[in-house]
Amino acid sequence: MIDEDSMSVVITACKEVESDSTLERDDRDAKGHGKGHTYTMYTVFVRNVTTGGKCVVRRRYSDFYKLRKELTELVSWGHCSACDHYQQQIAAYPFPRRRLLRSSRAAVVKERMDSLGLFLRHLLLCIMARSFESCSQASENIERCILTSFLQMDSSESLFATTASKQRPIEMLQAMEEKRQQQIKAAGLRTKTLAYPTPSDRTERSTLARNQHQVGTDTCHLCLQKWTHCYCNSDQDSVYAVQSGPAVHDAEGIAESALDDPSASAGDSDDASRCSRCENDWNHCFCSQQLSPTASSVCTDTEL
């Protein structure tokens, strides 16, 4: 089983002017084909996508016609039954007919480009599938005629995969992937996998997000308690804005130093029965708008 899509044959055409050195030594001059005769030159691009082998040759229509005629003669002399089968296989494949007139028209050139490309690709696929190996003599002659004479290839290993390379498809794919990565690296590009964050980056981002604490406006930024349960000094608990990151750690340090230093606090915060401002019990507190931790009473002047 072969991969027929791996073999690619592309043919392009161009007009050229025939010089005196390329004219055949026959009676062409007598027939009106003199100096400056134009003809169509076909450039043949053959490439094996799997192995990467390729070749480029320039041929005329007469060269393709000669190739088909030689292949038919190689297997038409009745050597064996396999040769008879090869003759039918080559002769039955469609081939563009010869035209004595209007051979340079665009429609004719386009038809020949397509037909000649399919014909040559069919022969190369037969060689790849080892269709001619039933007769060793015919196989050798056909390969020499197509590869050496027509395509001018020194060795067929570059165009056709060897047995060893067919047994190692994984190694071939790995080599192609390494070559692609080298090309991407040389071009200064980044692969798709590098665009995603690594596990270490995600861990660092989550740690940074946890450290960035935010305190609400209804909470003291020193003791992190509700304002109704805050025992910090009034000068400290009303001037700090909402902070995050390192500023929060500085505020926590100030709160700890204020709690550790008795002079920094107006009252004993451990005694919940006394006001933190006037140090009196809640029944004798002169502070206005101050609620007790239990919000049970508000001190007034009438309670004295």
HELIX and SHEET records of a PDB file:
HELIX    1   1 GLU A    4  SER A    6  5                                   3    
HELIX    2   2 ASP A   29  LYS A   31  5                                   3    
HELIX    3   3 TYR A   61  LEU A   74  1                                  14    
HELIX    4   4 SER A   81  ALA A   92  1                                  12    
HELIX    5   5 ALA A  106  MET A  128  1                                  23    
HELIX    6   6 SER A  136  GLU A  143  1                                   8    
HELIX    7   7 ARG A  144  PHE A  150  3                                   7    
HELIX    8   8 THR A  163  LYS A  166  1                                   4    
HELIX    9   9 PRO A  169  ALA A  186  1                                  18    
HELIX   10  10 THR A  193  ALA A  195  5                                   3    
HELIX   11  11 PRO A  199  ASN A  211  1                                  13    
HELIX   12  12 TRP A  227  HIS A  229  5                                   3    
HELIX   13  13 PRO A  246  ASP A  260  1                                  15    
HELIX   14  14 PRO A  262  ALA A  264  5                                   3    
HELIX   15  15 TRP A  282  HIS A  284  5                                   3    
HELIX   16  16 ASP A  301  GLU A  303  5                                   3    
SHEET    1   A 3 MET A   7  VAL A  17  0                                        
SHEET    2   A 3 THR A  38  ASN A  48 -1                                        
SHEET    3   A 3 LYS A  54  ARG A  59 -1                                        
END                                                                             
